[in-house]
Amino acid sequence: MSTETFSEEIARAELYGLLARLWLAPPDAALLAQFRLAVTEAPEPGSFLEAPWQALVTQMRAATPASAQDEFAALFQGVGKPEVFPYASFFLAGFVNEKPLARLREDLAALGLTRDAAQFETEDHVSYVLEVMRYLIAGEGMAADTLAQQRDFFRAHVQPWIEPLCQAVEAQPAAQLWRAIAAMTLAFVEVETQAFDLLET
């Protein structure tokens, strides 16, 4: 693997990791500070990701821990039924804890991955599947070339439902920061889809 390719793979892994973090919980003061102080250029200037990345940076810089917490609660917690269920089973089967979760667990077991007992969310939460992608790209102990595993997991457990999830978030009047997170996620998934398509041509 060339130095350039290695750098690109690390950038992919880091973006998966960032998105996984942002879907799991509202950003805290430390993460918001990183976006205010660190260099936050687009992953590839002039690329398809530049505009959604800049929109995400803008929203992260405008947010506070309190505003992020309030928006997260309004979208994903709520009293009774949340406005948005960020779970694959909900979008693929209409209910949470359905067959897509069981299939995901089988595939995770085949990869030697198990759910952290301390983790509240089930494995089909969007943050979990994005974190698995990060791990498959750059996780400790992973082989240098896992593109086939990445493609198979992405095709089965990321690509089929991310678009309707992001559209559901974007349709919420309360969404500001998470509208930008959803747009960035959707754009990144589109880029990944095209890249995996090229592997098969």
ABEGO torsion letter per residue (X at the ends): XBAAAAAAAAAAAAAAAAAAAAAABBBBAAAAAAAAABBBBBABBGBAAAAAAAAAAAAAAABBAAAAAAAAAAAABEBEBBABBABAAAAAAGBBGBAAAAAAAAAAAAAGBBBBAABABBAABAAAAAAAAAAAAABBGBBABAAAAAAAAAAAAAAAAAAAAAAAAAABAABAAAAAAAAAAAAAAAAAAAAAAAAAX
